[in-house]
Amino acid sequence: MREVAFIKQNKEKWLDFEKAIFGKTLKKPDELASLYVHLINDLSYAQTYYPKSKTILYLNNLAAKAFQKIYKTKRQDTNRFVHFWKIEVPLIVYQYRRYVLYAFLLFGTFVAMGALSAANDDSFVRLILGDQYVNMTLE
């Protein structure tokens, strides 16, 4: 389909969506969702068949503004941060407790090996960290 025919065919739908989002008219959420899906479909069609067209800019701008308007007014839970640390993190740690245990055991093993090596051999720390760093921390 030629671009002019595409624009002529969908112009009313785009204007209707524009009025619904930015105008005073109220539409049902299902109608808005349907119009938004059609708009995104038209945008992807235009990007495929008319890659250097100004229609893409118009549709992309309209879709972006609609998305911002929808999600700008979305209510956020004020205790989201607290919920994350009190509920989500413990649930995830509990769900993967076996892997967390393996990680702690592996970490503890290597810390113990390093401490034991440093206690038995004074040059071990200098070997791992380097002479310059050890001398700098001793000063």
C-alpha positions as CSV (number, residue, x, y, z in Angstrom):
1,M,0.0,0.0,0.0
2,R,1.3,3.5,-0.8
3,E,2.0,5.8,2.1
4,V,-0.8,8.3,1.1
5,A,-3.4,5.5,1.1
6,F,-2.0,4.3,4.4
7,I,-2.4,7.8,5.9
8,K,-5.8,8.3,4.4
9,Q,-7.0,4.9,5.7
10,N,-5.8,5.5,9.3
11,K,-6.0,9.2,9.8
12,E,-9.4,9.2,11.5
13,K,-8.2,6.5,13.9
14,W,-5.1,8.5,14.9
15,L,-7.1,11.7,15.3
16,D,-9.6,9.9,17.4
17,F,-6.8,8.5,19.6
18,E,-5.2,12.0,19.9
19,K,-8.6,13.5,21.0
20,A,-9.1,10.7,23.5
21,I,-5.7,11.1,25.1
22,F,-5.2,14.9,25.0
23,G,-8.8,16.1,24.7
24,K,-11.6,16.4,27.3
25,T,-13.5,13.4,25.9
26,L,-13.5,10.3,28.1
27,K,-13.3,6.9,26.6
28,K,-13.6,3.5,28.2
29,P,-10.2,1.9,29.1
30,D,-10.9,-1.0,26.7
31,E,-11.4,1.4,23.8
32,L,-8.2,3.3,24.7
33,A,-6.3,0.1,24.9
34,S,-7.6,-1.0,21.5
35,L,-6.7,2.4,20.0
36,Y,-3.2,2.2,21.5
37,V,-2.6,-1.3,20.1
38,H,-3.8,-0.1,16.7
39,L,-1.5,2.9,16.9
40,I,1.5,0.7,17.8
41,N,0.7,-1.7,15.0
42,D,0.4,1.2,12.5
43,L,3.8,2.5,13.8
44,S,5.5,-0.8,13.2
45,Y,3.9,-1.1,9.8
46,A,5.1,2.4,8.9
47,Q,8.6,1.7,10.2
48,T,8.7,-1.4,8.0
49,Y,7.4,0.0,4.7
50,Y,8.1,3.8,5.0
51,P,11.4,4.0,6.9
52,K,12.2,7.6,6.1
53,S,8.7,9.0,6.4
54,K,7.4,11.8,8.6
55,T,4.5,9.5,9.4
56,I,6.9,7.5,11.6
57,L,7.8,10.6,13.6
58,Y,4.2,11.5,14.1
59,L,3.1,8.1,15.2
60,N,6.1,7.6,17.4
61,N,5.6,11.0,19.1
62,L,1.9,10.2,19.6
63,A,2.7,6.8,21.1
64,A,5.4,8.2,23.4
65,K,3.1,11.0,24.6
66,A,0.3,8.5,25.2
67,F,2.6,6.1,27.1
68,Q,3.9,9.0,29.3
69,K,0.4,10.2,30.0
70,I,-0.8,6.7,31.0
71,Y,2.2,5.9,33.2
72,K,2.8,9.3,34.6
73,T,-0.5,9.1,36.4
74,K,0.0,5.5,37.6
75,R,0.0,5.4,41.4
76,Q,3.2,4.1,43.0
77,D,3.3,2.5,46.3
78,T,5.1,4.8,48.7
79,N,6.7,1.9,50.7
80,R,8.1,0.2,47.6
81,F,11.7,0.4,49.0
82,V,10.7,-1.1,52.3
83,H,8.6,-3.8,50.7
84,F,11.6,-4.7,48.5
85,W,13.9,-5.3,51.5
86,K,11.4,-6.7,53.9
87,I,9.5,-9.1,51.5
88,E,11.1,-9.6,48.1
89,V,14.7,-10.0,49.1
90,P,14.0,-12.6,51.9
91,L,11.7,-14.5,49.6
92,I,14.4,-14.7,46.9
93,V,17.1,-15.6,49.3
94,Y,14.8,-18.3,50.7
95,Q,14.0,-19.6,47.2
96,Y,17.7,-19.8,46.3
97,R,18.9,-20.7,49.8
98,R,21.0,-23.7,48.6
99,Y,22.9,-21.5,46.2
100,V,23.4,-18.8,48.9
101,L,24.7,-21.4,51.2
102,Y,27.1,-22.7,48.6
103,A,28.3,-19.2,48.0
104,F,28.9,-18.5,51.7
105,L,30.7,-21.8,52.2
106,L,32.9,-21.2,49.2
107,F,33.6,-17.6,50.3
108,G,34.4,-18.8,53.8
109,T,36.7,-21.5,52.6
110,F,38.8,-19.1,50.6
111,V,38.9,-16.5,53.4
112,A,40.1,-19.2,55.8
113,M,42.7,-20.4,53.3
114,G,43.9,-16.8,52.8
115,A,44.0,-16.1,56.6
116,L,45.9,-19.4,57.2
117,S,48.4,-18.7,54.4
118,A,49.0,-15.2,55.6
119,A,49.5,-16.4,59.2
120,N,52.0,-19.1,58.2
121,D,53.9,-17.2,55.4
122,D,54.7,-13.5,55.8
123,S,55.6,-13.1,52.1
124,F,52.1,-14.4,51.0
125,V,50.4,-11.1,51.6
126,R,53.1,-9.3,49.6
127,L,52.8,-11.8,46.8
128,I,49.0,-11.3,46.5
129,L,48.8,-7.6,47.1
130,G,52.2,-6.4,45.9
131,D,55.1,-4.8,47.8
132,Q,54.0,-1.2,47.0
133,Y,50.5,-1.6,48.4
134,V,51.7,-3.4,51.6
135,N,54.4,-0.7,52.2
136,M,51.8,2.1,51.6
137,T,49.4,0.6,54.2
138,L,52.2,0.1,56.7
139,E,53.2,3.9,56.5
